[in-house]
Amino acid sequence: MTTSSDVILERMMALHPKVIDLTLDRVWRLLAAVDNPQDALPPVIHIAGTNGKGSTQAMIRAGLQGQGARVHAYTSPHLARFHERIRLAGDLISEDALTQVLDRCYVANGPDPITYFEITTVAALMAFAQTPADYTLLEVGLGGRLDATNVVAHPALTIITPVDLDHQQFLGDTLAAIAFEKSGILKRGVPCIVGPQHDEAMDAIEAQAAKVGAPLQAYGQHWHVGVERDRLVYQDERGLLDLPLPNLRGPHQVMNAGAAIAALRALDCHESACEAAVTKAYWPARMEKLTTGPLVDLAAPAELWLDGGHNPAAGCALADTLRAQPARPTHLICGMLNTKDIRGYLAPLADVAESLTAVSIPGEANTIPAAETARLAKDVGLPSEVAETVQAAISAITARAPNARILICGSLYLAGHVMRENEA
């Protein structure tokens, strides 16, 4: 019987006791054992940052595909299935292809310690090297300098989206320290598109760019983006673009679109690619309105929305997005991990939501207990209660507010659980 990818992935989880252990030594060892696929990739666009990496990558992919390019893409974490992490020339990797590269990596690694993210990243690089394409989009998993994706000697382009406080236990507890880790993807002579940054973060990025000789194209200096008369207006030294607003919801997506357009311009793409970037991008669980499925049916006539943002900056962006939506009472269903700044995430939402129903994230050892989330929500001024399941939370909200906007939020892991439940 053929071994499934799920079985191999489960075996890989046991190869290293730590989920996160930032170093590149194990990655370089395994890459050498599988013939260094990182040296055989189509031109690489490497994306780091705290917020907006996935959305920016999705827009760049839509733009490149809009002009006929074949695009590999690597992202993490996945929501419903691991296959979502790897797109080969535009399509999600097949079960057969995934099983093949995972099995080869597992055998090549043997019993040596290696983290789950490291070995699966090597598998993705192998799949990309084996499949013809025009571009490879690599999203950093955590940080940048010591991330398993940081193994390409000369990418075509790098991008640093907004840097904020997150994962301080691994990256440092200041914006400067975190920005230093993110700017570890900078390479000599390789242009870097830099999204909007706090001054402290920008200083760190500029210092590293000067040290390695990487030319920066920074928001507010080399390119500008904004909204005028319900249109997205982008400007750089090449001229002005007047485009539709991004189809991904939220004011913050304007800045992500700006970075994506700056990247496409740096790659000498046509204006049609820039329009495709803002009109055809799809990125699930980022203020996504769910339209079909059993959870949608359970919520009706209430609207059901899903968002995976999980740090204070994401909480602010989500609050801004809700303010921009048509007026409708908003009730949150929230579950978070104990590695996050829960109070910082919830505080901005207290002004835009009527209530919060807390849930524990099923199957996640690091979930914050629902009662603790509810307590912290009350501390920031959000009326809160606890539910055993997402389904129970939806039923309780619709019973008292049948025409509500219900937003499930707080974690990509909760979003993935919801997506799987909504497929049933």
Steps between C-alpha positions, in 0.01 A plus 500: 500500500631846408589716800295821510645846550318523834686195631839636392421843647412335831835318501678827430349656810700256711842586352563798730346568842473876443240649267720808445880499523651773286822396329589408142749220572246217471351650183837530325579139591177367351519723192844357424361148537227567240725671241444863601163575336524863621756557224264382224192713567331738258566867595414543868301778668562466876247659737547574872310718747264475795168576332385488142747241364232263379274766353792667323614166363147421380483833314840453338398150393174630353690773317762269352240244401292781350771548239532129434789405728526162670558561871615276784393617845591390853312621806434392858322397707229318309136531598313180411760281322880501479481509119397869524862587587636401159377621160676358196473722190173637640331183624498345846746213517342162432493225761735285292754780449487600866542143621798450267699804620411446865610137482829591331573764766409264783730226367785744425479653848495166682478523880684833522321781688314747280186704561173438319518839328858447390449160340173597333662817364773291342229278350332808351830618349546158344153513346567848363835398349340203324214695342548764227374848588582867443515617863521363855332688786645405839330622817715501813366282779642687799746787511721485192870482584486142631180391328511179295400694186811721523719272290484663155829676428370752248122550484355723232329719762434518873208661682456606863138567593412698818701388804330492837521324835435126472692183589712704743616181674688406180575831325563752780281734698560825308401612152866553416591143600210352306573715194864386512383138479260578214767691308718189509347415160675799339768404247777702336379666182146363531228769516268491801147640503428637849143556618393761758712474817532650845808724515686261730443209261591706194827609659596136556407401145696790352804414713499140380443607138804728519707225657428240229458737205131440428316785321170587672178615338308625802144618549486876546839548335501313169135409462168624632152353512163627621129521430340780302132500396469126572799417280846377591762751387860380483797717407873446456775639281350319199171685532149469641256208494125544555360159598193341663509454876636161611246218502656386831308688769639754742679835489831324575472313170565829320853499643546131420385574146753781479783264591374243250482762223848628588627142468329449165642829372847396616454182295406713194143366487229662295230725647255217435690292757456775759126506434480121527685521833228712659197342330578127488687418820350241733628443852273300731420593860597863463172676571334244275122478476398134500215440256436124499533206739335358812626777730362763262165317502508484880564875525236611248363763471806641681815560294799278578853637461845353566834665579829345613686811625641448849723786623431859613569647154260248349239594763532866398473411130194287566334779698564743214356250254184459707453877521510513120227235464129587472348553843395170658536373858823298520545209738837327531582133549862493613763240583873571536833339582682563826804633311309811392432843653131433546415823681686700234307323224158542663528862618443662155199275440315616812385813315354317201343181640188445711625182668759224499436129541821322596589148387803280549668399174429128448806277484750775586714441807591869519144632490400755759207357699175660394436629852831689495423660163159604633658652811750702297223617267306634799815677619514702177128579505354224282195319643593133482388146561633150435386226261614140472515504119485741208162352408366568850633856484330562165170362629514714814574818305232445236244421771535850643613692187372323186616775263849534645836504329682208666878517471711198598848629579820485706708222346585338169469167679141581598438618143628167367273309737203709384583439132512125558173506696335706229595244233316217679 
